[in-house]
Amino acid sequence: MFSQLEALIANLEAEARAAYDDGNAVSLASFVDSFVARGLEEATRRAVEAKAEHQVWQAAQAELIAECADEGTEREFQALTTECGELRCGRVVERNFASPDDAARLRGAADAAMDGLYHQGGSTSMALDAATGLRLDDAVPGTFDLATTILERARDFVSSHFGAPRIYAAGGLITRLEAPPRQGPFQLNASHVYWKPHVDKANIAAYDYSALVYLSTHARDFQGGALEFFDGPNTRTLVHPEAGMLIAFSSGLDNLHRARRVTLGSRFVLALWFTLDPAHTFVDTSLGLNPGSR
């Protein structure tokens, strides 16, 4: 399996060969070596900048969490939109974004595909990549195409709603939260706490917008598990998931949130993240594919 570094080098080599001119004064090998060296230097610079940005977001997140009381007034979800420079921030819910049949199909495939995966406490996750696609399609043929179709539709929805004409998929996860947690040899940490407040951009600084597509329904499939936004020191905004519901929101400090602890049953969600920077578009190397060869 290709490491990320190996995939980057292979991609740069492919770009260099495509850019090489037969009339070039240097040999193809020298041209490729020089091109790759410059590409790695640029990637290193970006990585250093990303680490520094990540640390800034982590500090801001910690400060915001410290301001929030353990208890606060709860209110039901209300859509909101604010201006963030040239773009929009806020959050929005779209019920029935995915059909009940599609949500049930993807939920069933995900549940089966997670069999034999490592998990922490009640949380099990699979990246939305080609390796997961094999597991999903082995359980229910065609479900990986369904998941990627939902991703593309979610990207279009986010782009339209938030006025971001050019956004790029930055990653995705299918996550199951369940109670009681499964035990056995695949349990890594039975006491894992997944219900901590967080800011998505503090986890990955390239995230600009987040979208959650729920595959199960509160009170029918699980208890607890509400999506909770921290709107100020003493105010909570709650979303009770419904199968097929999409909630999209800007990924910054305006949307500190968490999934509350599931107390019974299984809660499934397809979580998606989008970036405004094409350099941070998700590249799938899960099966050792060379992205430069596509």
N, C-alpha and C positions, 0 to 999 in steps of 0.2 A: 504494500500500500504506500502510495506516495505521501510523504510528509508535506506540510504546507510549504516549506522551503523548496523541496524538490519540485513541487507543482509550480511554484513561482519561477524557478530557473527554467523549467521546461517551457513555460509560457513565454518567458522572455526570449529564449532561443528560437521559438517558433516565430515570434514577432520580428526578430532580427533577420531570419532567413527570408521572411516575406518582404522586408524593407531593403534587402541587399540589392544593389545595382551591379550588374555584370561588368559595368565599366568602372567600378570603384577601384581606387588605387591600391587598396589593401585587400588581402585575401579574405575569403568568406569566413574562415576560422577566426582570423584576427578581428574582423568586423563583429562577429557574434560574441566573442569574448569581451570586447569593449562595450558592446550594447548591454550585455548581461551585467557587467560591472557597474555601469551607470544606473541600470534598473535596480540593482541591489542597494546601491547607495541611496537612491531615492526612497526605496522601501524602508530602509533603516531610518532615514530622516522622518518619514511619516510615522513609523512605529514609536519613535521617541516623542514626537508631538502628541500622538494618541495617548501614550502613557501619562504625559503631563496633564492632558485634558481630562483623562479618566480620574486622576487624583483630585483635580479641582471639583469635578462632579461628585466624587465620593465625599469630599469635605462638605459641600453644600447639602448633600443628602443627609449627612449626619446632623448638621445644624437644624435642618428642617424637621427631622424626626424628633429631635430633642425638644422642639417647641410644641409638639403635639401631646396633649394630655392623654392618659390611658382611656379615659371615658369622654364622651362628647354627645351632643345632640345629633340624633340620626334623622336623615331625611331621604326620601326616595329620589331616584335619579332625575335630573333635569339637564337637558342639553344646554351647552354654553359654548360660545365662540368669542374669542378676543383676538386682537391684532398682535402679531409678533413680528415686527418689522414689516417686510413685504408679504408675509404669509399669515396664516391664521393658526391660533392655538385653540385648545378647548377639548370637548368630547361630544360624541354623538352616539345614539343607539339606533340600529336598524333591525327591527324585528323581522323574522322570516327571511333573513338574508339568504340562508340556505334552507332548502325544503326539509320537512320532517323526515322524508325518506332518505335524503342524502346525509342528513345528520346521523340518523340511525345506522346507515350503512357504514359510514366512516367510524362511528363509535364502536360498532361491533368488530370491524377489522382491526382498529387500534387495540382494543382489549385483547384480541387473540394474538396480535403481533407482539404485545408486551410480555407474553408468556416466556419466562426464562431470561428476562432482562433484569439487570441489577436495579435496585431502588433504594431510596432513603426514606425511612419512615413510611408515610402514606403516599409519597410522591414518586411517580415513574414518568420519565420523559423520553421521547424519541425525536431526534432532529429530523426536519423535513428535508431529507436528501435521498439519493438514489438507493442507498443501503436500506433505509427505512422503507422505501418504495417496494423493494423485493419482499420484505416481511409483510407489508400491507397486502400486496397482490397475492402473496401465497395464502393469506387468510381469506380475502375476498377479492377476486380478480377485478382490476380496473379502479381500485380505490385510490391508488397513488395519483392517477390522472385526475380523479375527482378532487383530491386535496390540492393539487397544483392549479386546477381551474378555480377553486375557491380563492386561492392566493391571488391569482391574477385579477379576479373580480374585486377582491378586497383592495388591491392596489389602485384599481380604477376608482373605486368609491372614495378612498382616502384622498387621492389626487383631486377629484372633483370637489369634495366637500371642503377641503382645507385650502383649495386654491394653489396646489403645488403641481404644476403641469408636468414636471419631470421628477419622478421619484423612482427608486429602485429597491427591489427586494433585498433585505439585508440578513434574512434568516427566519427560521420558523421552528416551532416545537409542537408536538402533540403531547399533552400532559394529562395524566390521570391522578387525581387526588382521591384517596379512599380511606374509609374507616370501617372496621378496624384495619390497621396496616397488615400487610402480608408478612409472615415470618419465613424462616427457612434460609437456605444457603445464599440466596440472592439479596438478602436484606443487609445493606451496608451499614446503616445507622438507624436503629429503631427509634431513637429519641430525636431524630431530625425535625427541626422546626421550619416549615416552609411558609408560615403565615406572617413573616416579618414585613413591615412596610418597606417599600423601596421605590426608587425612581429608575425607569428603564434606561435612561441616558447615563445614569451613574454606573450601570453595569457595562454597557457598551456605548461609548461616547458618540459613535456614528449614528445611533438610532435617533431619528427625528419624529417618527410617527409609529404608533403601536395599534394593532388590531387584534381583537379576540373574537373568535367564532366559536360559540358554545355548541357542544354536541350532546349535552344532557340537560335536564330540567330540574331546577330546585323544587324540593318537596315531593317530586315524583321519583327521581333517581337518587337523590342524596339529600341529607340534612346539613345545615350550616353552609359553609362555602360561598357566602355572598362576596361579590367584588365590592371592596370598600375604598372610597377615595377620602383622603384627609384634606378637607377644605378649611384650613385654618386650625388654630389650637383646639377648638372645642366643637367642630362640626364634621360630621361624617355623611357622605353621600353613598347610598347603597344601590347596587344592581343585583337583582336575583336572577341568575342565569336561566335562559330558556333555550331548548335545543333549536338551533338555526339562527339565534340572535347574534348580531355583530355589534360590538362596541369598539369604536375607534377614538383615539385620543393622542394629543401631542405627548412626546416622550419625556419632556423636561420636568422642571421642578413644580410646574403648575398641576401636575398629576401624580403626586405621591399616593401610592395605592398598595393594596395587598388583596390576596384571596384569603378570606377567613377560613379558619380550620373546619374541615369537613368532619362531621360527628358521626355520620352513618351513610353508607352507600358509596357510589363512585361518581365523580365529577370529571367530565372530559372537556378539554378545550383545545382548539387549534390556535396557537399564539403566533402572530406574525409581526415582523418589524420591517420598517422601511426607512431609507436614507435618501437625503437630497444629493449625496456625493457619489457619483458613479464609481469612484475608486473603491468604495466600500460595498459594492454589489456582492451578494453571496456567490461564491464559487464552490461548486460541489466537487470535492475530491474524495468522497467517501468510498468509492470503489477503485481508487487508484487511477482515475482517468486523468489524462493530461488536458486541461482546459484549452490549451493552445492548439490542440489537434482537432477541435470541433469545427 
